[in-house]
Amino acid sequence: MIERGKPFAHFRLVIVQGKAYVEKYRKPFQTRDVFTIWGILQLLRLYPGKVPDLDLMFNCEDKPVILKRDYQGPNATSPPPVFHYCADKDSLDIVFPDWTFWGWAEVNMMPWENMLSAIKKGRQRTKWEDRVPYAYWRGNPSLSVGRKELLKCNLSNNHDWNVRIYRQDWRKESKEGFKNSKLENQCTHRYKIYIEGRAWSVSEKYILACDSMTLVVKPKYYDFFSRSMVPLHHYWPIRTENICKDLKFAVEWGNNHTEKARAIGKEGSKLTEEFLAMENVYDYMFHVLKEYSKLLKFKPTIPPNAKRVCAETMACSEQGLFKKFMELSMVKSPSHKLPCNLPPQYEPHDIQALLATNEDITRQVQTWEAEYRRQQKDQMQ
């Protein structure tokens, strides 16, 4: 069954007696595979001898690859297990933390711990009440239909939807030394927008970290932490089909309820500091790999074409930012404590109840907006 995942994978990772072996099949975008493998090596350093033997396939693209529809029907085979950065209701990919937790050298984005520390310092430069009272988004708008729709909400001669949008040209930024793309300098607005690209976007955690109220355009995909987020507690929900009007109302509501808006922003950043502390990221990695290994019905062995990888030689083989970020994110010593205990799994009815609660909260926001628009219309008559 593992072999059937090969057409979908960029690399195969095998762990035998605490040592990692990698067989690469094809090159992904930039160095996603390199820093993903690096992250797993740091897990082995953090919990030496604790990670069980296993054999897995990993895909490094944006969109999920194991689609439910391909494994349904009377003659369907079982889906191969493939690890990936995100999934959705129509896919079966096993969700794993993305490569940026250990750095994204191509765009000068430091490892998560260092980036979070820089953002925390950056957000202290401007008090929430002194920030620009509009919604801010900076990124590449060409990656999805949703982002192209978002462009229509930008300030124009005809409309002011309370949104300020800035295109991000990474090639130009690279040539100019990434002067305009420093995330720690982007906590200057009261509201920040999160919207997906081709699939989920790594930008979510950085946006949440700013203390600004995050306006989340309804996502299709989820990563390993986003399903823990609650509307009106960690973020403000925005509909895809009514995006400009919803954004305008969110900003107007926030500017009329500043304490509540600031509280939502703080809860979002609190989630990034506590829930996404690297020790918790590593514990998630440990448990997902441990539970996965329990399902294997064979003893993992080293593939003939796999090569041994270890942190020291991997870091020494890199240069520039790649080497720097590996050094910054390297686990310096084993943990003095065991991984956290895995809590009991949710029952299906518990999951449905959580989803229903989030839907109810989102509908409440829509009711507020409808009432607000009605009042505005009455005042104009």
C-alpha positions in Angstrom: 0.0 0.0 0.0 2.9 2.4 0.8 4.3 1.9 -2.7 1.0 2.9 -4.3 1.6 6.4 -2.9 4.8 6.8 -4.9 3.1 8.5 -8.0 1.9 11.3 -5.6 5.0 11.7 -3.5 8.1 13.9 -3.8 10.0 11.8 -1.4 9.9 8.7 0.8 11.0 8.8 4.4 11.9 5.8 6.4 12.9 5.7 10.0 14.7 2.7 11.3 16.1 2.6 14.8 16.0 6.3 15.1 17.9 7.0 11.9 16.3 8.6 8.8 16.6 7.6 5.2 15.2 9.5 2.3 14.5 8.5 -1.3 13.6 11.4 -3.5 11.4 11.0 -6.6 10.9 14.5 -8.0 11.8 18.0 -7.1 9.1 20.2 -5.6 8.7 23.9 -5.7 11.9 25.6 -4.2 13.2 23.7 -1.1 10.0 22.6 0.6 11.2 19.0 0.7 14.6 20.0 2.2 13.1 22.0 5.1 10.3 19.4 5.7 13.0 16.7 6.1 15.0 19.0 8.2 12.0 19.4 10.6 11.6 15.7 11.0 15.3 15.4 11.7 14.9 17.9 14.5 12.1 15.8 15.9 14.5 12.9 16.1 17.0 15.1 17.9 14.4 16.3 20.4 13.0 12.8 21.2 15.9 10.4 20.5 14.8 6.8 20.5 11.2 7.8 20.9 10.0 8.0 17.3 9.1 4.5 16.1 10.2 2.8 12.9 8.0 3.9 10.0 7.8 4.3 6.2 5.9 7.1 4.6 5.4 9.1 1.4 5.3 12.9 1.4 3.8 15.4 -1.1 5.1 19.0 -1.1 2.6 20.7 -3.4 -0.1 23.1 -2.5 -3.2 21.1 -3.1 -4.1 17.7 -1.6 -3.5 14.7 -3.8 -5.5 11.8 -2.4 -9.0 12.5 -3.4 -11.9 10.6 -1.9 -13.7 10.3 -5.2 -10.9 8.2 -6.6 -11.4 5.5 -3.9 -15.2 5.0 -3.9 -17.4 2.4 -5.6 -17.5 -1.4 -5.5 -14.2 -1.9 -7.3 -12.2 0.8 -5.5 -8.9 0.2 -3.9 -7.9 1.5 -0.5 -6.3 5.0 -0.6 -2.5 5.1 -0.2 -1.4 7.1 2.9 0.4 10.3 1.8 1.5 13.0 4.1 0.9 16.6 3.0 0.6 20.2 4.4 -3.2 20.5 4.1 -6.4 18.7 3.3 -10.1 19.4 2.7 -13.4 17.6 3.1 -12.9 15.9 -0.3 -9.4 14.6 0.4 -7.6 12.0 2.5 -4.1 13.5 2.8 -2.4 13.1 6.3 -1.9 16.7 7.5 1.6 17.6 8.7 3.3 20.9 9.6 4.6 22.9 6.7 8.2 23.6 5.9 8.1 27.3 7.0 8.3 26.3 10.6 12.0 25.8 9.9 12.4 28.6 7.5 11.6 29.7 3.9 15.0 30.8 2.7 13.8 31.8 -0.8 11.7 34.6 0.6 13.9 35.5 3.6 11.4 34.1 6.1 13.1 33.0 9.3 12.1 29.8 11.2 8.8 30.2 13.0 10.3 30.8 16.5 12.5 33.6 15.2 9.8 35.0 13.0 7.2 35.1 15.8 9.7 36.8 18.1 10.3 39.5 15.4 6.5 40.0 14.9 5.9 40.3 18.6 8.5 43.1 18.7 7.1 44.7 15.6 3.5 44.8 16.7 4.5 46.7 19.9 5.7 49.6 17.8 2.1 50.7 17.1 -0.7 50.5 19.7 -3.9 48.9 18.4 -5.9 52.1 18.7 -3.2 54.0 16.8 -3.2 51.6 13.9 -4.6 52.4 10.5 -8.4 51.7 10.8 -8.6 49.6 7.6 -8.2 46.0 6.5 -4.7 45.1 5.1 -3.6 42.4 2.7 -0.3 42.0 0.9 0.5 39.0 -1.3 0.3 37.5 -4.8 -3.2 38.0 -6.1 -2.7 35.8 -9.2 -2.8 32.5 -7.3 -6.5 32.0 -7.0 -9.9 33.3 -8.2 -10.6 34.4 -4.6 -7.6 36.6 -4.5 -8.5 38.2 -7.8 -12.0 38.9 -6.4 -10.3 40.5 -3.3 -8.5 42.9 -5.6 -11.9 44.4 -6.5 -12.3 45.5 -2.9 -9.2 47.8 -3.0 -9.6 51.5 -2.8 -10.8 53.1 -6.1 -12.4 56.2 -7.4 -15.8 54.5 -7.2 -15.6 52.6 -3.9 -14.0 52.5 -0.5 -14.6 49.1 1.0 -12.2 49.9 3.9 -9.6 47.6 2.4 -6.0 48.4 1.5 -4.3 45.8 -0.8 -0.7 45.6 -1.9 0.7 43.3 -4.6 3.7 41.3 -3.6 6.3 40.7 -6.3 8.8 38.3 -4.8 11.3 38.5 -7.7 11.5 42.3 -7.3 11.6 41.9 -3.5 14.5 39.5 -3.8 16.5 42.0 -5.9 15.8 44.8 -3.4 16.7 42.8 -0.4 13.2 42.0 0.9 12.8 45.6 2.2 9.0 45.7 1.7 8.1 42.2 2.7 9.3 42.0 6.3 6.4 40.6 8.3 7.4 42.3 11.5 6.7 45.6 9.8 3.2 44.7 8.7 1.4 45.0 12.0 0.3 48.6 11.2 -3.4 48.1 10.5 -6.2 47.2 12.9 -7.4 44.4 10.6 -5.6 41.9 8.4 -7.0 39.6 5.8 -6.3 35.9 5.3 -7.3 34.4 2.0 -6.2 31.2 0.5 -3.9 30.9 -2.6 -3.9 27.8 -4.7 -4.8 25.9 -1.5 -4.2 26.8 2.1 -1.6 29.5 2.7 1.3 29.5 5.1 0.6 33.2 5.7 -2.2 32.5 8.2 0.0 32.1 11.3 2.0 35.2 10.5 -1.2 37.2 10.0 -2.7 36.0 13.2 0.4 36.9 15.1 0.0 40.6 14.5 -2.6 41.3 17.2 -4.8 42.8 14.5 -8.3 41.3 14.1 -7.9 38.7 11.4 -10.6 38.7 8.7 -10.7 35.1 7.4 -12.2 34.7 3.9 -14.0 31.3 4.2 -11.4 28.7 3.6 -11.8 25.4 1.7 -8.6 23.8 3.0 -7.2 23.3 6.5 -3.8 22.7 7.9 -2.9 20.9 11.2 -4.0 23.7 13.5 -6.7 25.9 11.8 -9.6 23.6 12.7 -9.0 24.7 16.3 -9.9 28.3 15.5 -13.3 29.6 16.5 -15.1 32.5 14.7 -15.5 35.7 16.8 -12.9 34.4 19.2 -9.8 34.0 17.1 -11.0 35.7 13.9 -13.9 37.3 12.0 -15.5 35.2 9.3 -15.9 36.6 5.7 -18.0 35.0 3.0 -16.5 34.4 -0.4 -19.6 35.3 -2.3 -20.0 38.7 -0.6 -16.4 39.5 0.1 -16.2 43.3 -0.4 -19.4 44.1 1.6 -18.4 41.6 4.3 -15.0 43.2 4.7 -16.4 46.7 4.8 -18.9 45.7 7.5 -16.2 43.9 9.5 -14.0 47.0 9.6 -17.0 49.3 10.5 -18.1 46.9 13.2 -14.5 46.8 14.6 -14.2 50.5 14.6 -17.5 50.8 16.5 -16.6 48.0 18.9 -12.9 48.6 19.4 -12.4 46.7 22.6 -14.2 43.6 21.2 -12.2 43.8 17.9 -8.9 44.2 19.8 -9.8 41.2 22.0 -10.4 39.0 18.9 -7.0 40.1 17.6 -5.3 39.3 20.8 -6.8 35.8 21.0 -5.6 35.1 17.5 -2.1 36.1 18.4 -2.3 34.2 21.6 -3.1 31.0 19.6 0.1 31.5 17.6 2.2 32.0 20.8 0.8 29.1 22.8 -0.9 26.6 20.5 1.8 27.0 17.9 4.8 27.0 20.3 7.4 24.8 18.6 7.2 22.2 21.5 3.6 21.7 20.6 4.4 21.5 16.9 6.9 18.8 17.6 4.5 17.0 19.8 1.9 17.0 17.1 4.5 15.6 14.7 5.5 12.9 17.2 1.9 11.8 17.8 0.8 11.7 14.2 3.9 9.7 13.2 3.5 7.4 16.2 -0.2 6.7 15.5 0.6 6.2 11.8 3.3 3.7 12.6 0.8 1.6 14.6 -1.2 1.1 11.4 1.8 -0.4 9.5 1.4 -4.2 9.0 5.1 -4.7 8.1 8.5 -4.0 9.6 10.0 -0.9 7.9 13.3 -1.6 6.0 15.7 0.7 4.3 14.8 1.1 0.5 17.8 0.2 -1.7 17.8 3.7 -3.3 17.3 5.7 0.0 20.2 7.7 1.5 20.8 8.3 5.1 20.2 11.9 6.2 21.3 13.5 9.5 21.1 17.1 10.7 24.8 17.8 11.0 25.8 16.8 7.4 22.6 18.4 6.0 23.3 21.8 7.6 27.0 21.6 6.5 26.1 21.0 2.9 24.0 24.3 2.7 25.1 27.9 2.3 23.8 31.4 2.9 20.3 31.7 4.3 19.6 28.0 3.9 22.5 27.2 6.3 21.6 30.1 8.6 18.0 29.0 9.0 19.0 25.4 9.6 21.4 26.6 12.4 18.7 28.8 13.9 16.1 26.0 13.9 18.4 23.2 15.0 17.4 21.4 18.2 20.4 21.9 20.4 19.7 19.1 22.9 17.2 16.3 23.7 14.0 17.3 25.6 14.2 16.9 29.3 10.5 15.8 29.3 8.5 13.3 27.3 6.0 14.3 24.6 2.6 15.4 25.9 -0.1 12.8 26.4 -2.4 12.4 23.4 -5.9 13.5 24.5 -8.9 11.2 23.8 -10.0 11.4 20.2 -13.2 13.3 19.3 -16.3 11.2 18.6 -18.1 12.0 15.3 -21.0 13.7 17.1 -18.5 15.9 19.0 -16.9 17.0 15.7 -20.3 17.7 14.2 -21.3 19.7 17.2 -18.2 21.9 17.0 -18.8 22.5 13.3 -22.4 23.3 13.9 -21.4 25.8 16.6 -19.0 27.6 14.3 -21.7 27.7 11.6 -24.1 29.3 14.0 -21.6 31.9 15.0 -20.9 32.7 11.4 -24.7 33.1 10.7 -24.9 35.4 13.7 -22.4 37.7 12.0 -24.4 37.7 8.8 -27.5 38.6 10.8 -25.6 41.6 12.3 -24.6 42.7 8.9 -28.1 42.5 7.5 -29.5 44.5 10.4 -26.7 47.1 10.0 -27.5 47.5 6.3 -31.2 47.8 7.0 -30.5 50.6 9.6 -28.3 52.4 7.1 -31.0 52.2 4.5 -33.6 53.5 6.9 -31.4 56.5 7.8 -31.0 57.4 4.1 -34.7 57.5 3.5 
